[in-house]
Amino acid sequence: MGYLIKSGIAGGFQKQSVARASDGTLWAVYCIHEGSKIAAALSSDDGESWTEEIVAEGELAKQPCLAIDSSDDLWVAWASHGYGDYSDRYNIVYSKRNHITTAWSDPVVISDTPDGAVEHQQAPEIDICRGDWVHVVWCGLGWGDYPARQACIYRRISPWADEQLIACVDADQWDLSVACSPDLVGGVYVVWHGQGWGDNPTVNNIQFRDKTGVSWWPQEAVTDKDVEQHMADLCLDTDGNVHVTWTGLGWDDPWGFLENMADYQNIRWRMRDTGGSWTSHDAACVSMAESHQYGPAIMVQGTDNQPRILWRTSAGGVRQSLRQYFDGFGWGFWDEQWTGETGVNVAVLCTMWPVKSGIRTNFPTEGYAFVFAEGSVPYDYRYTDVGFDPDTPGPADSSTGPFAGLAGIGFGQILGFGR
């Protein structure tokens, strides 16, 4: 299933794990199981074959993520022992690959924990906004007024700036995702799950914050349920609206057919418009199943500005939903489709992010891709796509590549993604 990138990789996957250069070269990043090496692989034949480059050989390295700027320089961040003043603890580090020399820089420590704290930092995510500013977020102990709690931390690493706290309360925060605006220099948007908020402070719910320029705006609750919500991801559409997806318990079947659906984790969606208003939960049901659904990833295709969501099922397959709108009626629904990958242990779904055409030309407006792990540790790392065609609007061509001949459910067509 899919094209093999690498056999023998470790776990600890991050959402930002695949990127595309302006010449169509694909990049994927991973941690090699033996030796804790951080590696990046490139493909110049649409994912059929991959050439590996070693980024770093850190001690106990894990959780790599990547982003590519408009010059095709590649930025990789990860968590590792062996760096900084407290090399016996996990810190966040990064390395940059120069697209001209093809050389990787020496690793640079990002997480300079304050006041001599030596606690672990983990789970970085990276993205790049207009102007090629590079932004990194992660979770860690040792910060703010509650150093014994997991906090959410942010740092701009190009141009370099001090760390900022996104969330630091008397409860743990986890699983950050970041999206940056392709139109706004310094526009950063994050979601995560954590306790300590709203009417249900002892339950993990989905939280959101955004930053424009220097300051962060106040936290906003995407959910405030009395049962657990997890695994949030987000992206921006071409109008600047923020789309958030996650999985959670406690959501009923809006059609009334599945009596026990609320007992299982299902995939949800909400949109925050440019005025700061969130769509109703009434239209937020993406999956409807009496079995657990996990790890959603979201993207928006630039040509129709509608979100697509990928996730893994309890049976190990990969599904997608397309947000379909009918302008004449002013309403929309989710059309669920099979991706062609099934019967595998999908450990992560990482997809390309959307941008406006012409703003960052190294990203396509058509086509989508994701990477996933097959089997058990050490995993086989694989790549799947529907062909990219950044210069031609309209649905991606599904007549070639690993999805050849597949038809979707409902509208009978797998539509392209851009991310």
CORMO-V124672 format. One record per pair of residues at least 6 apart in sequence whose C-alpha atoms are under 7 Angstrom apart, sorted by sequence separation. I is the first residue (numbers start at 1). GAP is how many residues later the second one is. D is the distance in whole Angstrom. If there is no record, write none. Layout:
i-><I & I>
gap-><GAP & GAP>
d-><D & D>
This chain:
i-><20 & 31 & 32 & 43 & 68 & 81 & 82 & 97 & 98 & 128 & 141 & 142 & 155 & 181 & 195 & 196 & 210 & 211 & 236 & 272 & 300 & 301 & 312 & 325 & 326 & 373 & 374 & 398 & 399 & 407 & 408 & 19 & 20 & 31 & 32 & 43 & 67 & 68 & 81 & 97 & 127 & 128 & 141 & 155 & 180 & 181 & 195 & 209 & 210 & 235 & 236 & 271 & 272 & 300 & 311 & 312 & 325 & 373 & 374 & 389 & 398 & 407 & 19 & 30 & 31 & 42 & 43 & 67 & 81 & 83 & 96 & 97 & 127 & 141 & 143 & 155 & 180 & 195 & 209 & 234 & 235 & 253 & 270 & 271 & 299 & 300 & 310 & 311 & 324 & 325 & 355 & 357 & 373 & 388 & 18 & 19 & 30 & 41 & 42 & 66 & 67 & 81 & 95 & 96 & 126 & 127 & 141 & 154 & 155 & 179 & 180 & 195 & 209 & 234 & 235 & 252 & 270 & 298 & 299 & 310 & 311 & 323 & 324 & 372 & 373 & 387 & 18 & 29 & 30 & 41 & 42 & 66 & 80 & 81 & 95 & 126 & 140 & 141 & 153 & 154 & 179 & 194 & 195 & 209 & 234 & 251 & 252 & 298 & 299 & 310 & 323 & 324 & 372 & 386 & 387 & 17 & 18 & 29 & 41 & 65 & 66 & 79 & 80 & 95 & 125 & 126 & 139 & 140 & 153 & 154 & 178 & 179 & 193 & 194 & 208 & 209 & 233 & 234 & 251 & 270 & 298 & 309 & 310 & 323 & 324 & 354 & 371 & 372 & 387 & 17 & 28 & 29 & 40 & 41 & 64 & 65 & 79 & 80 & 95 & 124 & 125 & 139 & 140 & 153 & 154 & 178 & 193 & 194 & 207 & 208 & 232 & 233 & 250 & 297 & 298 & 308 & 309 & 322 & 323 & 371 & 386 & 27 & 28 & 39 & 40 & 64 & 65 & 79 & 94 & 95 & 124 & 125 & 139 & 152 & 153 & 177 & 178 & 193 & 207 & 208 & 232 & 233 & 249 & 250 & 296 & 297 & 308 & 309 & 321 & 322 & 370 & 371 & 27 & 28 & 39 & 40 & 64 & 78 & 79 & 93 & 94 & 124 & 138 & 139 & 152 & 176 & 177 & 192 & 193 & 207 & 208 & 232 & 249 & 270 & 296 & 297 & 308 & 321 & 322 & 370 & 387 & 27 & 39 & 40 & 63 & 77 & 78 & 93 & 94 & 123 & 138 & 152 & 176 & 177 & 191 & 192 & 206 & 207 & 231 & 249 & 269 & 296 & 307 & 308 & 321 & 369 & 370 & 386 & 26 & 27 & 38 & 39 & 62 & 63 & 77 & 78 & 93 & 122 & 123 & 137 & 138 & 151 & 152 & 176 & 191 & 192 & 206 & 230 & 231 & 249 & 268 & 269 & 295 & 307 & 320 & 321 & 352 & 369 & 25 & 26 & 38 & 62 & 77 & 92 & 93 & 122 & 137 & 151 & 175 & 191 & 206 & 230 & 248 & 249 & 268 & 269 & 294 & 295 & 306 & 320 & 351 & 352 & 368 & 369 & 386 & 25 & 26 & 38 & 61 & 62 & 76 & 77 & 92 & 121 & 122 & 136 & 137 & 174 & 175 & 190 & 191 & 205 & 229 & 230 & 247 & 248 & 267 & 268 & 294 & 319 & 320 & 351 & 368 & 384 & 25 & 37 & 38 & 61 & 76 & 92 & 121 & 136 & 174 & 190 & 205 & 229 & 247 & 248 & 267 & 293 & 294 & 319 & 320 & 351 & 367 & 396 & 24 & 37 & 60 & 61 & 75 & 76 & 91 & 120 & 121 & 135 & 136 & 173 & 174 & 189 & 190 & 205 & 228 & 229 & 247 & 267 & 293 & 318 & 319 & 350 & 367 & 368 & 395 & 396 & 9 & 10 & 26 & 36 & 37 & 59 & 60 & 75 & 120 & 135 & 149 & 151 & 152 & 173 & 189 & 228 & 246 & 247 & 266 & 292 & 293 & 318 & 349 & 350 & 367 & 395 & 9 & 10 & 36 & 58 & 59 & 74 & 75 & 119 & 134 & 135 & 146 & 149 & 150 & 151 & 172 & 173 & 188 & 189 & 227 & 245 & 246 & 266 & 292 & 349 & 366 & 367 & 9 & 10 & 36 & 38 & 58 & 59 & 73 & 74 & 119 & 134 & 146 & 149 & 150 & 172 & 188 & 203 & 205 & 206 & 227 & 245 & 246 & 266 & 291 & 318 & 348 & 349 & 366 & 8 & 9 & 36 & 37 & 58 & 73 & 74 & 134 & 144 & 146 & 171 & 187 & 188 & 200 & 203 & 204 & 205 & 206 & 245 & 317 & 318 & 348 & 364 & 366 & 8 & 36 & 73 & 84 & 117 & 133 & 171 & 187 & 199 & 200 & 203 & 204 & 205 & 244 & 245 & 317 & 347 & 348 & 364 & 365 & 73 & 83 & 133 & 170 & 186 & 187 & 198 & 200 & 206 & 244 & 264 & 266 & 267 & 316 & 317 & 346 & 347 & 364 & 72 & 169 & 186 & 243 & 244 & 264 & 265 & 266 & 316 & 317 & 346 & 366 & 243 & 261 & 264 & 265 & 315 & 316 & 345 & 346 & 89 & 91 & 92 & 113 & 114 & 242 & 243 & 261 & 267 & 316 & 317 & 345 & 367 & 89 & 90 & 91 & 92 & 241 & 242 & 260 & 316 & 344 & 345 & 366 & 386 & 31 & 89 & 90 & 241 & 242 & 344 & 86 & 90 & 92 & 241 & 31 & 241 & 30 & 240 & 312 & 29 & 139 & 253 & 286 & 29 & 29 & 193 & 138 & 311 & 193 & 192 & 191 & 191 & 79 & 191 & 3 & 79 & 3 & 5 & 78 & 247 & 77 & 247 & 17 & 18 & 19 & 286 & 368 & 14 & 16 & 17 & 19 & 55 & 367 & 368 & 12 & 13 & 14 & 16 & 22 & 246 & 366 & 367 & 368 & 12 & 13 & 14 & 21 & 127 & 129 & 130 & 245 & 366 & 367 & 368 & 125 & 126 & 127 & 128 & 129 & 130 & 297 & 302 & 366 & 125 & 127 & 129 & 130 & 245 & 295 & 297 & 301 & 302 & 365 & 130 & 131 & 297 & 299 & 300 & 302 & 364 & 129 & 130 & 177 & 179 & 299 & 129 & 175 & 177 & 179 & 363 & 129 & 177 & 129 & 67 & 69 & 63 & 65 & 66 & 67 & 65 & 67 & 70 & 303 & 69 & 233 & 235 & 237 & 302 & 340 & 231 & 233 & 234 & 235 & 238 & 301 & 354 & 355 & 233 & 301 & 353 & 354 & 352 & 353 & 238 & 352 & 237 & 351 & 338 & 337 & 337 & 336 & 335 & 303 & 303 & 16 & 16 & 14 & 301 & 301 & 302 & 237 & 238 & 300 & 301 & 238 & 299 & 300 & 299 & 300 & 299 & 182 & 182 & 70 & 70 & 18 & 17 & 18 & 19 & 15 & 16 & 18 & 13 & 15 & 47 & 22 & 1 & 22 & 21 & 22 & 20 & 20 & 33 & 11 & 10 & 10 & 9 & 10 & 8 & 9 & 8 & 9 & 7 & 8 & 9 & 7 & 6 & 7 & 6 & 5 & 4 & 5 & 4 & 5 & 3 & 4 & 2 & 3 & 2 & 3 & 2 & 2>
gap-><6 & 6 & 6 & 6 & 6 & 6 & 6 & 6 & 6 & 6 & 6 & 6 & 6 & 6 & 6 & 6 & 6 & 6 & 6 & 6 & 6 & 6 & 6 & 6 & 6 & 6 & 6 & 6 & 6 & 6 & 6 & 7 & 7 & 7 & 7 & 7 & 7 & 7 & 7 & 7 & 7 & 7 & 7 & 7 & 7 & 7 & 7 & 7 & 7 & 7 & 7 & 7 & 7 & 7 & 7 & 7 & 7 & 7 & 7 & 7 & 7 & 7 & 8 & 8 & 8 & 8 & 8 & 8 & 8 & 8 & 8 & 8 & 8 & 8 & 8 & 8 & 8 & 8 & 8 & 8 & 8 & 8 & 8 & 8 & 8 & 8 & 8 & 8 & 8 & 8 & 8 & 8 & 8 & 8 & 9 & 9 & 9 & 9 & 9 & 9 & 9 & 9 & 9 & 9 & 9 & 9 & 9 & 9 & 9 & 9 & 9 & 9 & 9 & 9 & 9 & 9 & 9 & 9 & 9 & 9 & 9 & 9 & 9 & 9 & 9 & 9 & 10 & 10 & 10 & 10 & 10 & 10 & 10 & 10 & 10 & 10 & 10 & 10 & 10 & 10 & 10 & 10 & 10 & 10 & 10 & 10 & 10 & 10 & 10 & 10 & 10 & 10 & 10 & 10 & 10 & 11 & 11 & 11 & 11 & 11 & 11 & 11 & 11 & 11 & 11 & 11 & 11 & 11 & 11 & 11 & 11 & 11 & 11 & 11 & 11 & 11 & 11 & 11 & 11 & 11 & 11 & 11 & 11 & 11 & 11 & 11 & 11 & 11 & 11 & 12 & 12 & 12 & 12 & 12 & 12 & 12 & 12 & 12 & 12 & 12 & 12 & 12 & 12 & 12 & 12 & 12 & 12 & 12 & 12 & 12 & 12 & 12 & 12 & 12 & 12 & 12 & 12 & 12 & 12 & 12 & 12 & 13 & 13 & 13 & 13 & 13 & 13 & 13 & 13 & 13 & 13 & 13 & 13 & 13 & 13 & 13 & 13 & 13 & 13 & 13 & 13 & 13 & 13 & 13 & 13 & 13 & 13 & 13 & 13 & 13 & 13 & 13 & 14 & 14 & 14 & 14 & 14 & 14 & 14 & 14 & 14 & 14 & 14 & 14 & 14 & 14 & 14 & 14 & 14 & 14 & 14 & 14 & 14 & 14 & 14 & 14 & 14 & 14 & 14 & 14 & 14 & 15 & 15 & 15 & 15 & 15 & 15 & 15 & 15 & 15 & 15 & 15 & 15 & 15 & 15 & 15 & 15 & 15 & 15 & 15 & 15 & 15 & 15 & 15 & 15 & 15 & 15 & 15 & 16 & 16 & 16 & 16 & 16 & 16 & 16 & 16 & 16 & 16 & 16 & 16 & 16 & 16 & 16 & 16 & 16 & 16 & 16 & 16 & 16 & 16 & 16 & 16 & 16 & 16 & 16 & 16 & 16 & 16 & 17 & 17 & 17 & 17 & 17 & 17 & 17 & 17 & 17 & 17 & 17 & 17 & 17 & 17 & 17 & 17 & 17 & 17 & 17 & 17 & 17 & 17 & 17 & 17 & 17 & 17 & 17 & 18 & 18 & 18 & 18 & 18 & 18 & 18 & 18 & 18 & 18 & 18 & 18 & 18 & 18 & 18 & 18 & 18 & 18 & 18 & 18 & 18 & 18 & 18 & 18 & 18 & 18 & 18 & 18 & 18 & 19 & 19 & 19 & 19 & 19 & 19 & 19 & 19 & 19 & 19 & 19 & 19 & 19 & 19 & 19 & 19 & 19 & 19 & 19 & 19 & 19 & 19 & 20 & 20 & 20 & 20 & 20 & 20 & 20 & 20 & 20 & 20 & 20 & 20 & 20 & 20 & 20 & 20 & 20 & 20 & 20 & 20 & 20 & 20 & 20 & 20 & 20 & 20 & 20 & 20 & 21 & 21 & 21 & 21 & 21 & 21 & 21 & 21 & 21 & 21 & 21 & 21 & 21 & 21 & 21 & 21 & 21 & 21 & 21 & 21 & 21 & 21 & 21 & 21 & 21 & 21 & 22 & 22 & 22 & 22 & 22 & 22 & 22 & 22 & 22 & 22 & 22 & 22 & 22 & 22 & 22 & 22 & 22 & 22 & 22 & 22 & 22 & 22 & 22 & 22 & 22 & 22 & 23 & 23 & 23 & 23 & 23 & 23 & 23 & 23 & 23 & 23 & 23 & 23 & 23 & 23 & 23 & 23 & 23 & 23 & 23 & 23 & 23 & 23 & 23 & 23 & 23 & 23 & 23 & 24 & 24 & 24 & 24 & 24 & 24 & 24 & 24 & 24 & 24 & 24 & 24 & 24 & 24 & 24 & 24 & 24 & 24 & 24 & 24 & 24 & 24 & 24 & 24 & 25 & 25 & 25 & 25 & 25 & 25 & 25 & 25 & 25 & 25 & 25 & 25 & 25 & 25 & 25 & 25 & 25 & 25 & 25 & 25 & 26 & 26 & 26 & 26 & 26 & 26 & 26 & 26 & 26 & 26 & 26 & 26 & 26 & 26 & 26 & 26 & 26 & 26 & 27 & 27 & 27 & 27 & 27 & 27 & 27 & 27 & 27 & 27 & 27 & 27 & 28 & 28 & 28 & 28 & 28 & 28 & 28 & 28 & 29 & 29 & 29 & 29 & 29 & 29 & 29 & 29 & 29 & 29 & 29 & 29 & 29 & 30 & 30 & 30 & 30 & 30 & 30 & 30 & 30 & 30 & 30 & 30 & 30 & 31 & 31 & 31 & 31 & 31 & 31 & 32 & 32 & 32 & 32 & 33 & 33 & 34 & 34 & 34 & 35 & 35 & 35 & 35 & 36 & 37 & 37 & 38 & 38 & 39 & 40 & 41 & 42 & 43 & 43 & 44 & 44 & 45 & 45 & 46 & 46 & 47 & 47 & 48 & 48 & 48 & 48 & 48 & 49 & 49 & 49 & 49 & 49 & 49 & 49 & 50 & 50 & 50 & 50 & 50 & 50 & 50 & 50 & 50 & 51 & 51 & 51 & 51 & 51 & 51 & 51 & 51 & 51 & 51 & 51 & 52 & 52 & 52 & 52 & 52 & 52 & 52 & 52 & 52 & 53 & 53 & 53 & 53 & 53 & 53 & 53 & 53 & 53 & 53 & 54 & 54 & 54 & 54 & 54 & 54 & 54 & 55 & 55 & 55 & 55 & 55 & 56 & 56 & 56 & 56 & 56 & 57 & 57 & 58 & 59 & 59 & 60 & 60 & 60 & 60 & 61 & 61 & 62 & 62 & 63 & 63 & 63 & 63 & 63 & 63 & 64 & 64 & 64 & 64 & 64 & 64 & 64 & 64 & 65 & 65 & 65 & 65 & 66 & 66 & 67 & 67 & 68 & 68 & 70 & 71 & 72 & 73 & 75 & 90 & 91 & 109 & 110 & 111 & 115 & 116 & 116 & 117 & 117 & 117 & 117 & 118 & 118 & 118 & 119 & 119 & 120 & 173 & 177 & 290 & 292 & 332 & 333 & 333 & 333 & 334 & 334 & 334 & 335 & 335 & 336 & 339 & 340 & 340 & 341 & 341 & 342 & 343 & 345 & 366 & 367 & 368 & 369 & 369 & 370 & 370 & 371 & 371 & 372 & 372 & 372 & 373 & 374 & 374 & 375 & 376 & 377 & 377 & 378 & 378 & 379 & 379 & 380 & 380 & 381 & 381 & 382 & 400>
d-><5 & 6 & 6 & 6 & 5 & 5 & 6 & 5 & 7 & 5 & 6 & 6 & 6 & 5 & 5 & 6 & 6 & 6 & 5 & 4 & 5 & 7 & 5 & 6 & 6 & 6 & 5 & 5 & 6 & 5 & 5 & 6 & 6 & 5 & 7 & 5 & 6 & 6 & 6 & 4 & 6 & 6 & 6 & 6 & 6 & 6 & 6 & 7 & 6 & 6 & 6 & 6 & 7 & 4 & 6 & 6 & 4 & 6 & 6 & 7 & 7 & 6 & 5 & 6 & 6 & 5 & 7 & 5 & 5 & 7 & 6 & 6 & 5 & 6 & 7 & 5 & 5 & 5 & 6 & 7 & 5 & 6 & 7 & 5 & 6 & 6 & 7 & 6 & 5 & 7 & 7 & 6 & 5 & 7 & 6 & 7 & 6 & 6 & 5 & 5 & 7 & 5 & 6 & 5 & 6 & 7 & 5 & 6 & 6 & 6 & 6 & 5 & 6 & 5 & 7 & 6 & 6 & 7 & 5 & 6 & 6 & 7 & 6 & 6 & 6 & 6 & 5 & 6 & 6 & 5 & 7 & 4 & 5 & 6 & 5 & 4 & 5 & 6 & 7 & 5 & 5 & 5 & 7 & 5 & 4 & 7 & 5 & 6 & 7 & 4 & 6 & 6 & 5 & 7 & 6 & 6 & 7 & 4 & 4 & 6 & 6 & 6 & 6 & 6 & 6 & 7 & 6 & 5 & 6 & 6 & 6 & 6 & 6 & 6 & 6 & 6 & 6 & 6 & 5 & 7 & 4 & 5 & 7 & 5 & 7 & 7 & 5 & 7 & 7 & 6 & 6 & 6 & 6 & 6 & 7 & 5 & 6 & 7 & 5 & 7 & 5 & 5 & 7 & 5 & 7 & 4 & 5 & 7 & 7 & 5 & 7 & 5 & 4 & 6 & 6 & 7 & 5 & 6 & 7 & 4 & 6 & 7 & 5 & 7 & 5 & 6 & 6 & 5 & 5 & 6 & 6 & 6 & 5 & 6 & 5 & 6 & 7 & 4 & 6 & 6 & 6 & 6 & 6 & 6 & 6 & 5 & 6 & 7 & 6 & 5 & 6 & 6 & 6 & 7 & 6 & 6 & 4 & 6 & 6 & 6 & 5 & 4 & 6 & 6 & 5 & 7 & 5 & 6 & 6 & 5 & 7 & 4 & 6 & 6 & 5 & 6 & 5 & 5 & 7 & 6 & 7 & 5 & 4 & 7 & 5 & 7 & 6 & 5 & 7 & 5 & 5 & 5 & 6 & 6 & 7 & 5 & 6 & 5 & 5 & 5 & 5 & 4 & 6 & 6 & 4 & 6 & 7 & 7 & 5 & 7 & 6 & 5 & 6 & 6 & 6 & 6 & 4 & 6 & 6 & 6 & 7 & 6 & 7 & 4 & 6 & 7 & 5 & 6 & 6 & 5 & 5 & 7 & 5 & 6 & 6 & 6 & 6 & 4 & 7 & 5 & 5 & 5 & 4 & 6 & 5 & 5 & 4 & 5 & 5 & 5 & 5 & 6 & 5 & 7 & 5 & 7 & 6 & 6 & 6 & 5 & 7 & 6 & 6 & 7 & 7 & 6 & 7 & 5 & 6 & 6 & 5 & 7 & 5 & 6 & 6 & 6 & 6 & 6 & 6 & 6 & 7 & 6 & 6 & 6 & 6 & 6 & 7 & 5 & 5 & 6 & 6 & 5 & 6 & 7 & 5 & 6 & 6 & 4 & 5 & 5 & 4 & 5 & 6 & 6 & 6 & 4 & 5 & 7 & 5 & 6 & 6 & 5 & 6 & 5 & 5 & 6 & 7 & 4 & 6 & 7 & 6 & 6 & 6 & 6 & 7 & 6 & 6 & 6 & 6 & 6 & 6 & 7 & 6 & 6 & 4 & 5 & 5 & 7 & 5 & 5 & 5 & 7 & 5 & 5 & 7 & 6 & 7 & 7 & 6 & 6 & 6 & 5 & 6 & 4 & 6 & 7 & 6 & 4 & 4 & 6 & 6 & 6 & 6 & 7 & 6 & 6 & 6 & 6 & 4 & 5 & 6 & 6 & 6 & 6 & 5 & 6 & 7 & 5 & 6 & 6 & 7 & 6 & 5 & 6 & 6 & 7 & 6 & 6 & 6 & 7 & 5 & 6 & 5 & 6 & 6 & 7 & 4 & 4 & 6 & 7 & 7 & 5 & 7 & 5 & 6 & 6 & 6 & 5 & 5 & 6 & 5 & 6 & 6 & 6 & 6 & 5 & 7 & 7 & 6 & 6 & 7 & 6 & 5 & 6 & 5 & 5 & 7 & 6 & 6 & 7 & 5 & 6 & 6 & 5 & 6 & 7 & 6 & 6 & 5 & 5 & 7 & 4 & 6 & 6 & 5 & 7 & 5 & 6 & 5 & 5 & 6 & 6 & 5 & 5 & 5 & 7 & 7 & 6 & 6 & 7 & 6 & 7 & 4 & 6 & 7 & 7 & 5 & 5 & 7 & 6 & 7 & 6 & 7 & 6 & 6 & 7 & 5 & 6 & 6 & 6 & 6 & 5 & 5 & 5 & 4 & 6 & 7 & 5 & 6 & 6 & 6 & 5 & 5 & 6 & 6 & 5 & 7 & 5 & 6 & 5 & 6 & 7 & 5 & 6 & 6 & 7 & 6 & 6 & 7 & 7 & 6 & 6 & 5 & 7 & 5 & 7 & 5 & 5 & 7 & 5 & 5 & 7 & 7 & 5 & 6 & 6 & 5 & 6 & 6 & 7 & 6 & 6 & 5 & 6 & 6 & 7 & 6 & 7 & 7 & 5 & 7 & 5 & 6 & 6 & 6 & 6 & 6 & 7 & 7 & 7 & 7 & 6 & 7 & 7 & 7 & 6 & 6 & 7 & 6 & 7 & 6 & 7 & 6 & 6 & 6 & 7 & 7 & 6 & 5 & 7 & 6 & 6 & 6 & 6 & 5 & 6 & 7 & 6 & 4 & 4 & 6 & 5 & 6 & 6 & 7 & 6 & 5 & 5 & 5 & 5 & 7 & 6 & 6 & 7 & 5 & 7 & 7 & 6 & 6 & 7 & 6 & 7 & 6 & 6 & 5 & 5 & 6 & 6 & 5 & 6 & 6 & 5 & 6 & 7 & 7 & 7 & 6 & 7 & 5 & 6 & 6 & 7 & 6 & 6 & 6 & 6 & 7 & 5 & 7 & 7 & 6 & 6 & 7 & 6 & 6 & 7 & 6 & 7 & 7 & 6 & 7 & 6 & 6 & 6 & 6 & 7 & 7 & 7 & 7 & 6 & 7 & 6 & 6 & 5 & 7 & 6 & 6 & 6 & 6 & 6 & 6 & 5 & 7 & 6 & 7 & 6 & 4 & 6 & 2 & 6 & 3 & 6 & 6 & 7 & 5 & 5 & 7 & 6 & 6 & 7 & 7 & 7 & 7 & 7 & 5 & 6 & 7 & 6 & 6 & 5 & 6 & 7 & 6 & 7 & 7 & 6 & 6 & 7 & 6 & 6 & 6 & 6 & 6 & 6 & 7 & 6 & 7 & 6 & 5 & 7 & 6 & 6 & 4 & 5 & 7 & 6 & 6 & 6 & 7 & 6 & 6 & 5 & 6 & 5 & 5 & 5 & 7 & 6 & 6 & 7 & 4 & 6 & 6 & 5 & 5 & 6 & 5 & 4 & 7 & 5 & 6 & 6 & 5 & 5 & 6 & 5 & 6>
